[in-house]
Amino acid sequence: VKNHRTRGALHAATPFVEVHGGMLGLGAEVGVDFGMVRLRAQTSQYDYDSEQEFDGVDFDTTLELGGTGVLVDFAPFGGSFYVTAGLFQNDVGIKGDGLYAGDDLGGVPFTGRVFAEADFDDQVPYVGLGWHFFNREGDSGLGLSVDLGAYVNGSADIEVTTDNAAFNATNQAAIDQEEKNIEDDVEEYDTLPVIKLGLSYYF
């Protein structure tokens, strides 16, 4: 039996659950639909291994994606289209290590293994837009959602160490410079584009 509601205005709360996948990983969410307004809580996670070049040296890296947050959707025209904003506890980070063979490390030649870690802001905003199909009038059953937006990580905080304790103890200025060099290389992660596809069920 369909529980039909008009989406063009606020109506009684309709709870839903969703599984999704996208550029911030795989995850799930729960929410409540009030018609023109939806409230959502979601979490996602995915680790991606790759090789990246930092300051001219190849690093084996793990890009940690995801976060847990709350979102508010507003459907200005009372239909499937909505704009959304939210706040996330940020899980995005980068860890990597590279082999330096006489390469320049912050202005000092270095041979050995270098470890780098990039952390971003703990709490970050999300802004975007999306579409919700099938049960867009609040009917029970399956729904499909598409989200496009931006996840604003902020500037990276870089920590660099090497496998040479003596070098670490006597070349802090070089390590500081290397951290700045790598920070410049990861600026592309300060804001992450988001594309997410979700399959929901309305109760």
C-alpha positions as CSV (number, residue, x, y, z in Angstrom):
1,V,0.0,0.0,0.0
2,K,1.5,3.3,-1.0
3,N,1.8,6.0,1.6
4,H,1.5,9.0,-0.7
5,R,2.6,12.4,0.5
6,T,3.1,15.7,-1.3
7,R,6.8,16.6,-1.6
8,G,6.1,20.3,-2.4
9,A,5.6,21.0,1.3
10,L,6.7,19.8,4.7
11,H,5.0,16.5,5.8
12,A,5.3,14.0,8.5
13,A,8.7,12.4,8.9
14,T,9.5,9.5,6.6
15,P,12.6,7.5,7.8
16,F,14.9,5.9,5.3
17,V,18.2,4.0,5.0
18,E,20.8,4.1,2.2
19,V,23.9,2.3,0.9
20,H,26.2,4.3,-1.4
21,G,29.4,4.4,-3.2
22,G,31.4,7.3,-4.6
23,M,34.7,9.3,-4.6
24,L,34.8,9.2,-0.7
25,G,34.4,5.5,-0.6
26,L,31.7,3.0,0.3
27,G,29.2,3.6,3.1
28,A,25.7,3.9,4.5
29,E,23.4,6.5,5.8
30,V,20.1,6.9,7.7
31,G,17.8,9.9,7.4
32,V,14.4,11.4,7.8
33,D,12.5,13.0,4.9
34,F,10.1,15.9,5.6
35,G,9.3,16.7,2.0
36,M,11.1,19.8,1.1
37,V,13.7,19.1,3.8
38,R,15.7,15.9,4.5
39,L,18.1,15.3,7.4
40,R,20.8,12.7,6.9
41,A,23.7,11.1,8.8
42,Q,26.2,9.2,6.8
43,T,29.6,7.5,7.0
44,S,31.9,6.2,4.3
45,Q,35.5,4.8,4.0
46,Y,37.9,3.6,1.4
47,D,41.7,3.3,1.2
48,Y,43.4,3.6,-2.2
49,D,47.0,2.6,-2.8
50,S,49.0,4.3,-5.5
51,E,52.3,5.7,-6.5
52,Q,52.7,9.5,-6.4
53,E,55.6,11.9,-6.9
54,F,56.4,14.2,-4.0
55,D,59.2,16.7,-4.4
56,G,60.6,14.8,-7.4
57,V,60.7,11.4,-5.6
58,D,58.3,8.5,-6.2
59,F,56.3,7.5,-3.0
60,D,54.2,4.5,-2.4
61,T,51.1,6.0,-0.9
62,T,47.8,5.1,0.8
63,L,45.0,7.7,0.3
64,E,42.6,7.3,3.1
65,L,39.1,8.6,2.1
66,G,35.9,9.0,4.0
67,G,34.3,10.6,7.0
68,T,31.2,10.7,9.2
69,G,28.8,13.6,9.1
70,V,25.4,15.1,9.1
71,L,23.7,16.7,6.1
72,V,20.6,18.9,5.5
73,D,18.9,18.8,2.1
74,F,16.5,21.4,0.8
75,A,14.4,20.9,-2.3
76,P,13.6,24.5,-3.4
77,F,11.2,23.5,-6.1
78,G,9.5,20.6,-4.2
79,G,10.8,18.0,-6.7
80,S,13.7,15.6,-7.0
81,F,16.4,18.3,-7.1
82,Y,17.9,19.5,-3.8
83,V,20.8,21.6,-2.5
84,T,22.7,20.3,0.5
85,A,25.2,21.3,3.2
86,G,26.8,19.5,6.0
87,L,29.6,19.0,8.5
88,F,31.9,15.9,8.7
89,Q,34.3,14.4,11.1
90,N,37.1,14.1,8.5
91,D,38.9,10.8,7.9
92,V,40.9,11.9,4.8
93,G,44.6,11.5,5.0
94,I,47.7,10.4,3.0
95,K,50.5,8.1,4.2
96,G,53.5,7.2,2.1
97,D,57.2,6.4,1.9
98,G,59.8,6.9,-0.7
99,L,63.4,5.8,-1.3
100,Y,65.9,8.7,-1.6
101,A,69.1,7.8,-3.4
102,G,71.2,10.9,-2.9
103,D,68.1,13.0,-3.7
104,D,67.5,16.5,-2.4
105,L,65.6,16.5,0.9
106,G,64.8,20.1,1.9
107,G,68.1,21.3,0.3
108,V,70.3,18.5,1.8
109,P,71.3,15.3,-0.2
110,F,69.9,12.2,1.5
111,T,70.1,8.5,0.9
112,G,67.5,6.4,2.7
113,R,63.8,6.0,3.2
114,V,61.6,8.9,3.9
115,F,58.1,8.7,5.5
116,A,55.5,11.3,5.0
117,E,52.0,11.7,6.4
118,A,49.4,14.3,5.5
119,D,46.5,15.1,7.8
120,F,43.7,17.6,7.1
121,D,41.2,19.5,9.3
122,D,39.3,17.4,11.8
123,Q,35.9,18.9,11.1
124,V,35.2,19.9,7.5
125,P,32.2,21.3,5.6
126,Y,30.4,19.8,2.6
127,V,28.3,21.7,0.0
128,G,26.6,20.3,-3.0
129,L,23.5,19.4,-4.9
130,G,21.7,16.3,-5.8
131,W,18.7,14.4,-7.1
132,H,16.4,11.8,-5.5
133,F,14.4,9.6,-7.7
134,F,11.5,7.0,-7.6
135,N,10.0,7.9,-4.2
136,R,10.4,11.6,-4.6
137,E,6.9,12.2,-3.3
138,G,7.6,10.4,0.0
139,D,6.3,7.1,-1.1
140,S,7.6,4.0,0.7
141,G,10.0,1.7,-1.3
142,L,13.2,2.0,-3.2
143,G,14.9,5.3,-4.2
144,L,17.9,6.3,-6.1
145,S,20.0,9.4,-5.2
146,V,22.9,11.2,-7.0
147,D,25.1,13.7,-5.1
148,L,27.6,16.2,-6.6
149,G,29.6,18.4,-4.3
150,A,32.8,19.5,-2.7
151,Y,34.4,18.2,0.5
152,V,36.5,21.0,1.9
153,N,39.5,19.4,3.7
154,G,41.5,22.5,4.4
155,S,45.3,22.7,4.0
156,A,47.3,19.6,4.8
157,D,49.5,19.3,7.9
158,I,52.6,17.3,6.8
159,E,54.9,15.3,9.0
160,V,58.2,14.0,7.5
161,T,60.7,11.6,9.1
162,T,63.5,9.4,7.8
163,D,64.9,6.0,8.7
164,N,68.2,7.8,9.8
165,A,67.9,9.0,13.4
166,A,71.1,11.0,13.2
167,F,69.8,12.9,10.1
168,N,66.5,13.5,11.9
169,A,68.3,15.0,14.9
170,T,70.7,17.3,13.0
171,N,68.7,18.4,10.0
172,Q,65.4,19.7,11.3
173,A,65.5,22.8,9.0
174,A,65.8,20.4,6.0
175,I,62.9,18.3,7.2
176,D,60.8,21.4,7.8
177,Q,61.5,22.5,4.2
178,E,60.7,19.1,2.8
179,E,57.3,19.2,4.7
180,K,56.6,22.5,3.0
181,N,57.6,21.1,-0.4
182,I,55.3,18.1,0.0
183,E,52.5,20.4,1.3
184,D,52.6,22.2,-2.0
185,D,52.4,18.8,-3.9
186,V,49.2,17.8,-2.1
187,E,47.3,21.0,-2.5
188,E,45.0,19.3,-4.9
189,Y,43.5,17.4,-1.9
190,D,42.6,20.6,0.0
191,T,39.1,20.4,-1.7
192,L,37.9,17.0,-2.9
193,P,35.1,16.7,-5.6
194,V,32.4,14.3,-4.6
195,I,30.3,12.1,-6.9
196,K,28.1,9.7,-5.0
197,L,25.4,7.2,-6.1
198,G,23.0,5.8,-3.4
199,L,20.3,3.2,-3.2
200,S,17.8,4.0,-0.5
201,Y,14.7,2.4,1.1
202,Y,11.9,4.5,2.5
203,F,9.7,3.0,5.2
